[in-house]
């Protein structure tokens, strides 16, 4: 399963890179090829406007990868910074930040993202902003919990006694020790961002036509599901395989960090 997941994720990245070489034909309407089947020009057939489905799939892969990278990077930076600082400083700062985190956790994440996307308006940048506003909380909560368990360790106390600046302590002595669990969180964050982007685009709040997204491809294809099921099956299958592969890799990464599974004596 690990090899299968690596192949799927690698294919996803290659498809996203290949989208940069897709020309205007991906958005060119051809009335003679409406919902046509596959041919030598398009291996997966054509959509409801006669556009090649394979090239549209490549553009959708680029959209999902770009959104996932943006959401994970910015969410991790913001959430980790806030969480480490909150857990290390403690006191009223930690209590205040914890209350803010609890407030965000009180709202369903996807519904909050839908509301933010509706307020900000459609567009790939607004999708990233909406998902970052929702996604930083998980990283902050995890970073805070890990920092609380580390801040009283001997090497950190020694650094404090030697007068090392707080930012240096956080960067050199705390952050490296919490990087592994944050990496696991980021792995599942990729899958969540791909699903959320597709969901928002399906609802019309994400990427707008003629730009391609797997979500809006599924939405447009549902109207022709009985006569051209490939319009839904192709992007839906791509979305399912990518999310499944990322989750499998995330599970493997988490298991590799579990000492109890590596050494039965610890059980």
C-alpha positions in Angstrom: 0.0 0.0 0.0 2.9 2.4 0.7 4.2 1.9 -2.9 0.7 2.4 -4.3 0.3 5.6 -2.3 3.7 6.9 -3.4 2.8 6.2 -7.1 -0.5 8.0 -6.7 1.0 11.1 -5.0 3.8 11.2 -7.5 1.4 11.0 -10.4 -0.6 13.8 -8.8 2.5 16.0 -8.6 3.5 15.2 -12.2 0.0 16.0 -13.4 0.1 19.4 -11.6 3.5 20.1 -13.2 2.2 19.0 -16.6 -0.6 21.5 -16.3 1.9 24.3 -16.9 2.4 22.9 -20.4 -1.3 22.8 -21.2 -2.3 25.3 -23.8 -5.5 27.2 -24.5 -7.1 24.0 -25.9 -8.1 23.1 -22.3 -10.6 26.0 -22.3 -11.5 25.9 -26.0 -15.2 25.1 -26.7 -15.8 22.6 -29.5 -19.5 22.0 -30.2 -18.7 19.0 -32.4 -17.3 17.1 -29.4 -19.9 17.7 -26.7 -19.6 14.8 -24.1 -17.8 12.8 -26.8 -15.9 9.6 -25.9 -12.1 9.2 -25.8 -10.0 9.6 -29.0 -6.3 10.1 -29.8 -6.6 13.9 -28.9 -8.1 13.3 -25.5 -7.6 10.0 -23.7 -10.5 10.6 -21.3 -13.1 12.1 -23.6 -14.6 15.5 -23.7 -16.8 17.5 -21.3 -20.2 19.2 -21.8 -18.6 22.0 -23.8 -16.3 19.8 -25.9 -13.2 20.6 -23.9 -10.6 17.7 -23.5 -11.2 16.1 -20.1 -7.6 14.9 -19.7 -6.2 18.5 -19.9 -8.9 19.7 -17.6 -7.9 17.0 -15.1 -4.3 18.3 -15.2 -5.5 21.8 -14.5 -7.6 20.5 -11.6 -4.5 18.7 -10.2 -2.6 21.9 -10.3 -5.4 23.7 -8.5 -5.7 21.1 -5.7 -1.9 20.9 -5.2 -1.5 24.7 -5.1 -4.3 25.1 -2.6 -3.1 22.2 -0.5 0.5 23.6 -0.4 -0.7 27.1 0.4 -3.1 26.0 3.2 -0.7 23.6 4.9 2.3 26.0 4.7 0.5 29.0 6.1 -1.6 27.1 8.6 1.5 25.4 9.9 3.5 28.6 10.2 0.8 30.5 11.9 -0.5 27.7 14.2 2.9 26.4 15.2 4.2 29.9 16.1 1.2 30.7 18.2 1.1 27.2 19.8 4.8 27.2 20.8 4.7 30.7 22.2 1.5 30.0 24.1 2.7 26.8 25.6 6.2 28.1 26.5 5.1 31.5 28.0 2.1 30.2 29.9 0.1 32.5 32.2 -2.6 34.8 31.0 -1.1 34.7 27.5 -1.6 30.9 27.3 -5.1 31.2 28.8 -6.2 33.9 26.3 -4.8 31.9 23.3 -6.5 28.7 24.5 -9.8 30.5 24.7 -9.4 31.7 21.1 -8.6 28.2 20.0 -11.6 26.8 21.8 -13.8 29.4 20.1 -12.6 28.3 16.7 -13.0 24.6 17.6 -16.6 25.3 18.6 -17.5 25.9 15.0 -17.6 23.0 12.4 -14.5 23.6 10.3 -16.0 23.2 6.9 -19.0 25.3 7.7 -16.8 28.1 8.9 -14.7 27.8 5.7 -17.9 28.0 3.6 -19.0 31.1 5.5 -15.7 32.8 5.1 -15.5 31.9 1.4 -19.0 33.3 0.9 -17.9 36.6 2.6 -14.6 36.9 0.8 -16.0 35.8 -2.6 -14.9 33.1 -5.0 -11.4 32.7 -6.1 -8.4 30.5 -5.4 -6.7 33.1 -3.1 -9.9 33.5 -1.0 -10.2 29.7 -0.7 -6.7 29.5 0.7 -7.4 32.4 3.1 -10.6 30.8 4.3 -9.0 27.4 4.8 -6.0 28.9 6.6 -8.3 30.7 9.0 -9.9 27.3 9.9 -6.7 25.2 9.6 -4.2 27.0 11.9 -6.1 25.9 15.0 -5.0 22.2 14.8 -1.4 23.1 14.5 -1.6 25.6 17.4 -3.3 23.1 19.6 -0.8 20.3 18.9 2.3 22.7 19.2 1.0 24.0 22.5 0.5 20.5 23.9 3.9 19.4 22.8 5.6 22.5 24.2 3.9 22.1 27.6 5.5 18.7 27.9 8.9 20.0 26.9 9.4 23.4 28.6 10.5 21.9 31.9 13.2 19.6 30.5 16.7 19.9 31.7 18.3 21.2 28.4 15.7 24.0 28.2 16.2 24.9 31.9 19.9 25.0 31.3 19.5 27.3 28.3 17.4 29.6 30.4 20.0 29.6 33.1 22.7 30.5 30.6 20.7 33.5 29.5 19.8 32.3 26.0 17.1 34.5 24.4 13.6 33.1 24.3 13.3 33.0 20.5 16.5 31.0 20.2 15.3 28.5 22.8 12.1 28.1 21.0 13.8 27.7 17.6 16.8 25.5 18.6 15.5 23.5 21.6 11.7 23.2 21.3 10.8 23.3 17.6 13.0 20.4 16.5 11.5 18.1 19.2 7.9 18.8 18.0 8.6 18.7 14.3 7.7 15.0 13.9 4.1 15.2 15.2 3.6 18.5 13.3 4.7 16.6 10.2 2.0 14.0 10.8 -0.5 16.8 11.2 0.6 18.4 8.0 0.3 15.1 6.1 -3.4 14.8 7.1 -3.8 18.5 6.5 -2.9 18.0 2.8 -5.8 15.5 2.4 -8.2 17.8 4.3 -7.2 20.8 2.1 -7.7 18.8 -1.1 -11.2 17.7 0.1 -12.1 21.2 1.3 -11.0 22.9 -1.9 -13.1 20.4 -4.0 -16.1 20.9 -1.7 -15.9 24.7 -1.9 -15.5 24.5 -5.7 -18.4 22.1 -5.9 -20.6 24.6 -4.1 -19.5 27.4 -6.4 -17.4 29.2 -3.7 -14.0 28.1 -5.0 -12.3 28.2 -8.3 -14.6 29.7 -11.0 -14.9 28.6 -14.6 -13.2 28.5 -17.0 -10.5 27.6 -14.5 -10.6 23.9 -13.6 -10.9 22.3 -10.3 -11.9 18.7 -9.5 -14.8 20.0 -7.5 -16.4 22.2 -10.2 -15.7 19.5 -12.7 -17.8 17.1 -10.6 -20.5 19.8 -10.2 -20.7 20.4 -13.9 -20.7 16.7 -14.7 -23.6 15.8 -12.4 -26.1 17.3 -14.9 -25.0 14.8 -17.5 -24.5 11.8 -15.2 -26.9 9.5 -17.0 -25.6 10.2 -20.5 -21.9 10.9 -19.8 -20.9 9.4 -16.4 -17.2 9.8 -17.2 -17.6 13.6 -16.5 -18.1 12.7 -12.8 -16.2 9.4 -12.5 -12.9 10.8 -13.8 -12.4 13.7 -11.4 -14.1 11.9 -8.6 -11.8 8.9 -8.9 -8.8 11.2 -9.1 -9.9 13.0 -6.0 -10.6 9.7 -4.1 -7.2 8.2 -5.0 -5.2 11.3 -4.1 -6.9 11.7 -0.7 -6.6 7.9 0.0 -2.9 7.9 -0.9 -2.1 10.9 1.3 -4.0 9.4 4.3 -2.2 6.1 3.9 1.2 7.8 3.8 0.2 9.8 6.8 -0.7 6.6 8.7 2.6 5.0 7.7 4.5 8.1 8.9 2.6 8.2 12.2 3.3 4.4 12.7 7.0 4.9 12.0 7.2 7.4 14.9 5.4 5.1 17.3 8.1 3.4 19.4 5.7 0.8 20.7 5.1 -0.6 17.2 8.8 -0.6 16.4 9.8 -2.4 19.6 7.2 -4.8 21.1 8.9 -4.5 24.5 7.4 -1.1 25.0 3.9 -2.3 24.7 
